[in-house]
């Protein structure tokens, strides 16, 4: 029952008393202590005005215009509407000198005056028509030459060029689809909370579509751009607007768009679900209850033919991570709205799979929770029983992500999938090892890891394999439970997290664990500061290669 459906109560208990009525699941797999009052009575203690205001805020601020993930289509025009387009000439360090040699002496002088070398990515020179004074063409550089150019080297131009319509005028090392994707990603902005955020149409540079409407390469590029916009938008919303219920709303919208089936389990029902339920999801998220919009939940989406290869995507959806009782310092907590980027990334990956109709039996599982602090929060030293029966001693409540997704992975393993992929902003250790721009991958099939790294380089979406180093399992040993949720000293933190998750994959022999940043700390061409997908296009390209 939704809180907003309740009648107006006569009073509201003080917050401290409400906490004392919350469910506190017992350790070691025992049933939670019952409410001293019934759940229905407890819900009546909360103001309808409070609950419905939250729901109204969610629907007003994220639906539907603020999550128009196809809004980049305004940044393109069809060739039929491009009679006045300015020519866009693309050069790189390897072609610029040959191109300049073919130009008139006047053009060469203008290029020299503009100090355009053609060897630095993102730089351009506007060449005027001397008779009219208007732009004749623009020459732009994508930097170093290579057989497979870097996508981002073209992404600088949508926001850098003067307002107008542009048409690529020459053959380049970029494919038409790459030009489309690079332009779309370079046009991204998130301005929902700006006071002048309402767009009335494209206001900057527009590109004439390099591909025809009937070209499948166009729709593929658009699907990749749309998925990336979805990830970025979901991560960029503040936690107040992108809580567990909001992730559910967006998942429902994705399911409706592609005709997928979806099931959602909320709150205490997580403990009552079949096959052991999702007790770790409940334990991590219960302190954010009793607000219905913040209650923990498991979102389970299915699409495709049951006879096709069974692929499961698992996403960490920690909508805000305080660290729990092992609270984070202020600097470490500041951007923790991004801790749900794993859920955003699997939703984005799912949209590409469904839109391009890959031949898979797809299942997407998301644990949407908030790791909050309250009197009923799970504690260091508690012992939780996971869905698959393993007992986990809590070494640190800030290692919560692996708890929630391991329950989902155990559920997925029960169906013996052909491939399991989990995405999570899981460890700071991964960022220390690889930095913020490279996703770390752990795979139990070497050929999958090698191919992902190759494809990541090809599509400008780098990933790097880290080892599943079995001797480090000793760092997870517990004296009272089957294992701890993290190591004591923090050494090899990304590896021990992967080792923990490996305990929940069952017999799946093609598992990919993606540990990534999910956020750009500063702006670069095509990658503005804020939410980001890391490794998603590499993953999709691998799946497309196998299951097209």
Secondary structure, 3 states (H helix, E strand, C coil): CCHHHCCCCCCCCCHHHHHHCCCCCCCCCCCCCCCCCCHHHHHCCCCHHHHHHHHHHHHHHHCCHHHCCCHHHHHEECHHHCCCCEEEEEECCCCHHHHHHCCCHHHHHHHHHCCCCCCCCCCEEEEECCCCCCEEEEEEECCCCCCCCCCHHHHCHHHHCCCEEEEECCCCCCCHHHHHHHHHHHCCCCCCCCCCCCCCCCCCEEEECCCCCCCHHHHHHHHHHHHHHHHHHHHHCCCCCCCHHHHHHHHHHHHHHHCCEEEEEECCHHHHCHHHCCHHHHHHHHHHCCCHHHCCEEEEEEECCCCCEEEEEEEEEEEEECCCCCCCCHHHHCCHHHHHHHHHHHHHHHHHHHHCCCCEEEEEEEEEEEECCCCCCCCCCCEEECCCCCEEECCCCCCCHHHHHHHHHHHHHCCCCCEEEEEECCCHHHHHHHCCCCEEEEECCHHHHHHHHHHHHHCCCCEEECCCCHHHHHHHCCCCCCEECCCCCCCCHHHHHHHHHHCCCCCCCCEEEEECCCEECCCECCECCEECCCCHHHHHHHHHHHHC
